[in-house]
Structures are given as C-alpha cells and as structure tokens.
C-alpha cells in the first residue's frame, strides 16, 4: 500500500498539487477489514471533500453506494 500511496502523491505533485498547499488529503485505511469501508467512506464524505479516491474494489462499491454526485477514482 505504501508504494501505491507514494505513486499517488508523486502523480499529484507532478501535476502541481501539494498536500497541505494546493489541496488537503483526507486519508483513511480499513487496515484489511473491508467491512469497515462504508463507515470510512461516510467519514470522508462528512469532511465535504471535492473528490474521492479509493484503492480497492470494496472501497469502490462503498463509494458507489454512498454517493452518486461526487467524482471518484480508483488507484
């Protein structure tokens, strides 16, 4: 997971985005317990984010159930 996270942040940096500068990243992890995904997605959505990124199929499914209006991506 750490490699995926680093690649994600590297890509954002290459595009001119900086965590804590031009954007803020709200990060949550299920720590292997995919049953927690709906709760974690709800927590992130409560932060009034502009975009949602997930890194698993269960995360994608939870995001699809939680919102149909927020842009989302999978890494």
N, C-alpha and C positions, 0 to 999 in steps of 0.2 A: 504494500500500500504506500509506503514512503516514497518509492520510486515514482508511482503514479502521481502522488501529490506534488513532488518536485517537478515533474514534467508539466503538470497543470500550471503551477506558478511560473515556471520558465516560459511557457507559452504566453501567459498573460503579460509577463514582463516584456517579452519580445514585441507584443502588440501595444506597449506603452502603459499598461496598467500596473499599479503598485499597491499591494495590500497595505492599508493604513494611510495611503496617499490619495490616489485617484479612485479607490474603491475600498470597501471593507468586506472581508471574507468571514462568514459565519460558518464555522466548521463543527460538524457533529460526526460521531462514529458509533456504529452499532456494536463494535467490538466482537463481531462474529455472531451476534444474536439478531438475526434478520427479522425476528418477530417484533423487535423494537422500532422498525423502520417507520410505521405510521406515526408513532409518538415523536420520533426525531424530526420527521418532515413537518409535523404540526408545530414543533418548537421553532424550526427555521422560518416557517411561514409567519409565525407570530412576530418575527423580527422585521416584518414588512420589507422583505428582500425584493429586488428587481429581477432577479434571475436565479434559477435553481439548478444546481449541478449535482448529480448522483453518480455513484461508481459501481452500481450493482443492479441486477435485474429486479430484486425485491425493492430496492430503492426507487427504481423507475416505476414499478407497479404502484407503490405507495404514493409517489408524486402524482401519477395519473389519477388516482382516486381522490387525492386531496385538493387538486386544483385543475381547472380546465382553462384558466386565463393567464397564468404566469408562464413565461417562456422557461423551458427547461432543457438541459442537455445531459448526456451520459458520457463519462470518461472512463 
